[in-house]
Amino acid sequence: MTKTFFACAGQGVQKPGMGWYLAWSDAAREVYEVASSVFGYDVWKLTQTASQDELNLTKNAQPALVTLEIAEAHALMAAGVEPEAVLGFSLGQISALEISGMLSLEDTFRLTLRRGMAMDRAAEKNPGCMAAVLKLSADDVEALCAEAAEGDVLVAANYNCPGQTVVSGTVGAVERLEKIAAERKARVSRLATSGAFHSPLMAGASAELAEFLTTLSFNEPRIPLLANHTACPITAAEAPEALALHLTCPVFFQTSVEALAHDGYDRCVEVGPGGVLSGLVRRIDRSVERVAGADLLTA
């Protein structure tokens, strides 16, 4: 019997007109209405009319993506596609909270808003950047970080799949890593992020968010939700600390998918625009079926 998990994408996959296929879903429309009331503007209109540059702004990208992913998940479940576990990639972890039943819609959107503001402030205070290192093992990337850091912050931030690890740190440290990697014929691609996410440079945001998280009420998940920084299911009691640590700790996406596959999950439904996570899952475990939520809703 097929065991399905939902995988929610992270910031960077946003694009104009995303989620157009949700216009006919009552379940999705209800999600957008709640989001618009919390964020204070028409989120559906933003996703359908904003330019790519406008959507790329963190203040727009994060609310738009979280709303879309939750709305798509609600539409899928209304259509009979039920997940038995859920996994989020970075920002997608916030979408996964609501899908798992751990947070209400309103509190999920409140958290999205506060999280984005805290990350913006931390990035302004401690500037940094991120870059993907390709065709090297995770161990080799960690060694590169240690060599290029020279006292600055530089860490492996996203363990995506075999041969793809993202680093995060100060601009100078990332530039040194890029130079060393080029000399060794490794490929490095700078990411379009506004800060050094999932690194110690986000410590201020983590502390700020930790305080806000004490005001939220978490429920026990109705389905397992794997935490990015442990690749293990989290409980309601663990959620506040896990979400605060999430900003400074690595995303172990590969380990999370491997853990789900080991437990018999053999179908990944990617929730959100594009197919980035499906591509990663294919490189992690080809036996796991990969399906786009959008395809299921438009079939």
Buried (B, 14 or more C-beta within 10 A) or exposed (E): EEBBBBBBBBBBBBBBEBBEBBEEBEBBBBBBBBBBEBBEEBBBEBBBEBEEEBBBBBBBBBBBBBBBBBBBBBBBBBBEBEBBBBBBBBBBBBBBBBBBBBBBBEBBBBBBBBBBBBBBBBBEEBEBBBBBBBEBEBEBBBEBBEEBBEEBBBBBBBBBBEBBBBBBBBEBBBBBBBEBBEEEEBEBEEBEBBBBBBBBBBBBBBBBBBEBBEEBEBEEBEBBBBBBBBBBBBEBEBBBEBBBBBBBBBBBBBBBBBBBBEEEBBBBBBBBBBBBBBBBBBBBBEEBBBBBBBEBBEE
